[in-house]
Amino acid sequence: MAVTDEAIEKIKEMIVSGALRPGDRLPKESELAAELGLSRNSLREAVRALSLIRILDVRQGDGTYVTSLDPQLLLEALSFVVDFHRDDTVLEFLAVRRILEPAATAMAAISIPAEELDALEGKLDALGPQPSVEELVASDLEFHRGIVQGSGNSVLCSLLDGLSGPTTRARIWRGLTQEDAVSRTLHEHRAILGALRDRDAEAARSWATVHVASVEQWLRSTL
């Protein structure tokens, strides 16, 4: 194991064991290096690496702190990695979304507040029957984000938020080239919303699966 990797592991062990908790300030560099049996250079590199993935927060002139370790904060690193995707991996992102989003939608059927459903319906009404493709895709992203947030699972929400970026271009492409894409999307949104209002988790799961799979199937046939 490389020296920097060993340093990262040792800091990770301190956090996992509870020796360092969210919001705690790390000991001085010289003290921590001596405590862990590391050189100050390797410790410095480990701190730099852990700050990049939001485990540590380096505050100039104040010290280094463990972050809140909130899932949304930690999963921002996923969004960064996802930005490097190649076009030929979009189908893989859609496949992962097809697995996760119906589960989140089923969970939302039980927990999403009625006022949030009213807000989602109001936005669909405001969109009208013939929105532009750009308006539809923006609405689609917001619609699904609202539902996933309604599931009450912050990890699922962060994962799906990170996965939405690579599929945006495919959704716009479909809207521009598939004749009934706009009307189908609006119909499926209404069906998902209806299942959520009925608190029917399985119907919500089924409609979400149909909705995500239709984009995936269209892209697969187009490619």
ZAKOL-725206 format. One record per residue (C-alpha): residue in one letter; x, z, y. Coordinates in steps of 0.001 Angstrom, whole numbers, plus 500000, padded with zeros to 6 digits. Last residue first. Example, Ala and Ser with C-alpha at 12.3 -4.5 7.8 and 13.67 -1.06 7.14 Angstrom:
% residues 2
S513670507140498940A512300507800495500
***
This chain:
% residues 223
L471833468374503676T468223467684504649S466853468992501340R468818472241501644L467890472597505316W464165472224504575Q464345474635501660E466159477271503758V463724476933506659S460756477234504275A462416480160502480V462336482312505625H458583481882506165V457575481960502510T459545485173501985A458041486739505122W454565485779503883S455202487384500506R456673490613501904A453768491022504335A451301490399501496E453121493014499410A453205495595502211D449527495311503115R449143497580506150D446237495302507173R447841494918510611L451150494054508922A449434491436506763G447851489898509866L451203489824511672I452811488011508756A449947485484508720R450166484964512495H453925484367512232E453314481927509363H450836479927511452L453223479825514426T456081478629512210R453914475999510579S452684474693513937V456258474353515238A457720472840512069D454973470229511600E457036467085512286Q460438468282511107T463227466949513363L463343469026516550G462030472261515058R464338471908512058W467382471474514283I466356474510516346R465986476642513202A469316475390511807R471054476234515100T469645479761514998T470713480414511400P474303481442512209G473119483979514822S470414485744512775L472813487339510299G474099489996512691D470569491017513671L469691491137509972L472506493565509240S471779495719512300C468086496038511485L468756496723507822V471133499534508817S468710500934511410N465877501299508896G462647502233510694S460849499161509388G459542498606512909Q463019497499513987V462683494758511372I459346493726512857G460633493604516430R463730491647515398H461499489183513555F459380488444516600E462353488356518989L464192485765516887D461027483701516454S460244483874520183A463685482493521034V463186479807518365L459746478902519707E460872478744523326E463782476455522368V461475474254520294S459062473924523197P455784475776522859Q452606474012521725P449937476517520621G450610479163523291L453640481439523690A451547484006525564D449374484546522480L452464485102520316K453818487571522880G450530489462522913E450526489592519117L453986491170519106A452913493732521724D449753494609519779L451859495031516624E454141497375518583E451085499343519718A449979499713516080P453262501441515203I455424499915512406S455709502296509441I453873501010506386A453850497277507030A457375497679508428M458706498463504945A457257495193503648T458877493355506569A462260494944505809A462021493840502176P460979490337503254E464011490260505601L466688491236503095I466573488646500299R465603485642502411R468202486684505006V470871486586502301A469762483081501305L469724481996504961F473318483187505372E474302481257502242L472564478138503528V474509478470506784T477807478464504853D478432474718505214D478313475028509006R481364477278508996H481130480955509893F483504482464512472D480686484135514439V479785486041511264V483022488027511553F482098489318515037S478536490031513944L479891492053511022A482065494105513393E478882495015515265L477955496746512001L479746499923513070L477751500300516289Q474412499596514629P475263501975511788D475997504865514221L479474506244513575S479036508223516846T482661507357517637V485638509485516563Y487670510158519685T491091509195520999G492511510757524157D491710511149527836G494178509035529818Q492825505796528390R489914506463526094V490495505138522565D487214505154520625L487568505314516855I485394503904514078R484356500942516238I485893498197514105L488553497460516713S489145501200517223L490042501575513563A492742498899513854R494282500432517004V494222503910515439A495968502569512343E498625500834514454R499299504057516384L499537506035513151S502059503530511790N504134503826514987R503927507633515079S505377507807511602L503144509406509020G503153512669507092L499493513337507837E500060516581509749A503220515242511426A501436512096512622L498464514189513777E500673516528515836S502689513731517464E499553511725518284K497700514672519768P494759515823517659L491768513473517417R488750514246519586D485508514819517743G482399512792518702P481389512059515110R483196514551512858L486840514954511849A487612517392509024G484266516275507632S485678514975504366V484687511385505223I486337511606508665M489597513120507394E489637510662504484K489286507754506932I492282509025508896K494310509096505669E493110505652504594I494043504103507945A497532505638507730E497982504247504212D496878500826505428T499451501049508246V502220501911505742A501302499032503446M500000500000500000
***
